[in-house]
Amino acid sequence: MANASNGHRAGRVRRSGKSKDCSDCGTILTTENRSDYLIKTKRLICSSCWTKRQSQYSSDNPNTNLRRTERARLKREAWTEERKLYERRKSRGRYMKNKYGLSLEDYDKMLIDQLGLCAICGTQDPGGKGDFHIDHCHTTGRVRGLLCQSCNIGLGHFKDSVEFLYSAIKYLREDS
C-alpha cells in the first residue's frame, strides 16, 4: 500500500503500468463495475469505492450541499423575469425532448396546428402551470396532441380506454 509520505493518498493502492485497476481497492476496472460518469471523467476507481468515497466526503463535510443549494438559490433570485422565462422554457424543452422526443419547435408547431386550443374541448386556457399537456399513447409513446389540464386528467381517469369513454357517453346520454 502506498502512503501519504510518497505523494499518494493514504490507504490507496497505486498501480504502475497500463492496467486499469481501481485506485482504492485494486480490482480490475470493467464497464460492469464503473458507471458511465466514472468512465466519461476517466476516473480510475470502481463504483463501490466511489460510493464509499462520496459517502465519507458527505459525512466529513455535512454543510457542502447546503452551501451549494444556497448559492444556487441566491443566483436564481437575482435573475430578471425575462431570464426566468428563458430558463423555464429551456428546462421544459429538455424535459419534452427526454420524455416525448419532442422539441420546443415541434410543440409550438402542434399548438399552431391546433389553433392554440385543446385538442378535445377547444379551450384556450390550458389550466395548471400555463402550458398545454402533451397527450401520448402510454403503450407506443406516440404523441397524439396537446390537451388542457382538465381533458388530460379526464383521459387519465378513463385510463385512455375507448370502451370506458363510450360507456361514459352512453351513461350521460341516458341520464339527460
SULRAMO-V796589 format. One record per residue. RES is the residue in one letter. PSI is psi in whole degrees, -180 to 180 (none if undefined). D_LAST is the distance of its C-alpha to the last C-alpha in Angstrom with 2 decimals. Layout:
res->RES psi->PSI d_last->D_LAST
res->RES psi->PSI d_last->D_LAST
This chain:
res->M psi->141 d_last->83.60
res->A psi->157 d_last->84.00
res->N psi->176 d_last->84.40
res->A psi->-23 d_last->84.02
res->S psi->-25 d_last->87.73
res->N psi->23 d_last->87.60
res->G psi->-5 d_last->84.68
res->H psi->158 d_last->81.82
res->R psi->140 d_last->79.25
res->A psi->138 d_last->80.43
res->G psi->3 d_last->79.08
res->R psi->141 d_last->77.91
res->V psi->129 d_last->79.36
res->R psi->122 d_last->80.73
res->R psi->145 d_last->81.29
res->S psi->167 d_last->83.54
res->G psi->-171 d_last->83.19
res->K psi->-4 d_last->80.17
res->S psi->144 d_last->78.23
res->K psi->99 d_last->74.91
res->D psi->154 d_last->74.86
res->C psi->132 d_last->72.82
res->S psi->-15 d_last->74.87
res->D psi->-51 d_last->74.02
res->C psi->-15 d_last->74.22
res->G psi->0 d_last->75.93
res->T psi->151 d_last->73.48
res->I psi->132 d_last->73.25
res->L psi->132 d_last->70.24
res->T psi->174 d_last->67.77
res->T psi->-20 d_last->64.27
res->E psi->-31 d_last->63.02
res->N psi->16 d_last->64.51
res->R psi->139 d_last->63.83
res->S psi->163 d_last->60.58
res->D psi->-37 d_last->59.89
res->Y psi->-45 d_last->60.59
res->L psi->-35 d_last->64.01
res->I psi->-46 d_last->64.88
res->K psi->-40 d_last->63.73
res->T psi->4 d_last->65.76
res->K psi->38 d_last->68.70
res->R psi->129 d_last->69.07
res->L psi->71 d_last->71.33
res->I psi->143 d_last->69.56
res->C psi->162 d_last->67.31
res->S psi->-41 d_last->63.78
res->S psi->-40 d_last->64.69
res->C psi->-36 d_last->67.67
res->W psi->-42 d_last->65.60
res->T psi->-44 d_last->63.03
res->K psi->-44 d_last->65.89
res->R psi->-44 d_last->67.44
res->Q psi->-41 d_last->64.21
res->S psi->-43 d_last->63.63
res->Q psi->-44 d_last->67.23
res->Y psi->-44 d_last->66.86
res->S psi->-40 d_last->63.68
res->S psi->-31 d_last->65.43
res->D psi->-26 d_last->68.56
res->N psi->71 d_last->66.61
res->P psi->-22 d_last->63.66
res->N psi->2 d_last->62.92
res->T psi->-50 d_last->62.78
res->N psi->-36 d_last->58.99
res->L psi->-43 d_last->58.61
res->R psi->-44 d_last->61.03
res->R psi->-44 d_last->59.35
res->T psi->-42 d_last->55.89
res->E psi->-42 d_last->57.28
res->R psi->-44 d_last->59.03
res->A psi->-40 d_last->55.84
res->R psi->-45 d_last->53.86
res->L psi->-38 d_last->56.54
res->K psi->-45 d_last->56.63
res->R psi->-36 d_last->52.85
res->E psi->-27 d_last->53.05
res->A psi->-9 d_last->55.65
res->W psi->147 d_last->53.41
res->T psi->166 d_last->52.33
res->E psi->-38 d_last->48.67
res->E psi->-43 d_last->49.29
res->R psi->-39 d_last->50.74
res->K psi->-43 d_last->47.85
res->L psi->-42 d_last->45.37
res->Y psi->-47 d_last->47.71
res->E psi->-39 d_last->48.03
res->R psi->-44 d_last->44.27
res->R psi->-41 d_last->43.68
res->K psi->-43 d_last->46.58
res->S psi->-43 d_last->45.28
res->R psi->-38 d_last->41.78
res->G psi->-43 d_last->43.50
res->R psi->-43 d_last->45.42
res->Y psi->-48 d_last->42.33
res->M psi->-39 d_last->40.37
res->K psi->-44 d_last->43.45
res->N psi->-43 d_last->44.00
res->K psi->-41 d_last->40.45
res->Y psi->-8 d_last->39.02
res->G psi->26 d_last->42.18
res->L psi->127 d_last->40.79
res->S psi->166 d_last->43.12
res->L psi->-36 d_last->42.24
res->E psi->-41 d_last->42.95
res->D psi->-44 d_last->40.48
res->Y psi->-49 d_last->37.79
res->D psi->-39 d_last->38.62
res->K psi->-42 d_last->38.56
res->M psi->-41 d_last->35.10
res->L psi->-40 d_last->33.85
res->I psi->-44 d_last->35.52
res->D psi->-32 d_last->34.09
res->Q psi->9 d_last->30.55
res->L psi->28 d_last->31.56
res->G psi->22 d_last->31.34
res->L psi->158 d_last->27.58
res->C psi->138 d_last->25.41
res->A psi->-18 d_last->25.10
res->I psi->-59 d_last->21.34
res->C psi->-15 d_last->19.78
res->G psi->13 d_last->22.77
res->T psi->154 d_last->23.69
res->Q psi->-17 d_last->27.37
res->D psi->111 d_last->27.38
res->P psi->-19 d_last->28.13
res->G psi->-176 d_last->27.88
res->G psi->-131 d_last->30.14
res->K psi->7 d_last->33.80
res->G psi->-1 d_last->33.34
res->D psi->147 d_last->33.38
res->F psi->147 d_last->30.70
res->H psi->144 d_last->30.42
res->I psi->110 d_last->31.92
res->D psi->134 d_last->29.52
res->H psi->157 d_last->31.51
res->C psi->125 d_last->31.39
res->H psi->-15 d_last->32.66
res->T psi->-51 d_last->34.37
res->T psi->-20 d_last->36.26
res->G psi->-1 d_last->36.30
res->R psi->132 d_last->35.43
res->V psi->130 d_last->33.90
res->R psi->-37 d_last->30.65
res->G psi->-172 d_last->29.98
res->L psi->132 d_last->29.51
res->L psi->154 d_last->26.38
res->C psi->168 d_last->25.54
res->Q psi->-43 d_last->25.70
res->S psi->-47 d_last->21.95
res->C psi->-37 d_last->21.33
res->N psi->-44 d_last->24.51
res->I psi->-41 d_last->23.58
res->G psi->-48 d_last->20.11
res->L psi->-38 d_last->21.95
res->G psi->-43 d_last->24.46
res->H psi->-30 d_last->22.08
res->F psi->6 d_last->20.79
res->K psi->34 d_last->24.53
res->D psi->26 d_last->24.35
res->S psi->119 d_last->22.97
res->V psi->-38 d_last->21.28
res->E psi->-44 d_last->20.23
res->F psi->-41 d_last->18.53
res->L psi->-41 d_last->16.68
res->Y psi->-39 d_last->15.59
res->S psi->-40 d_last->14.45
res->A psi->-42 d_last->12.41
res->I psi->-46 d_last->10.83
res->K psi->-44 d_last->10.23
res->Y psi->-47 d_last->8.80
res->L psi->-37 d_last->6.28
res->R psi->-39 d_last->5.47
res->E psi->-32 d_last->5.69
res->D psi->-21 d_last->3.82
res->S psi->none d_last->0.00
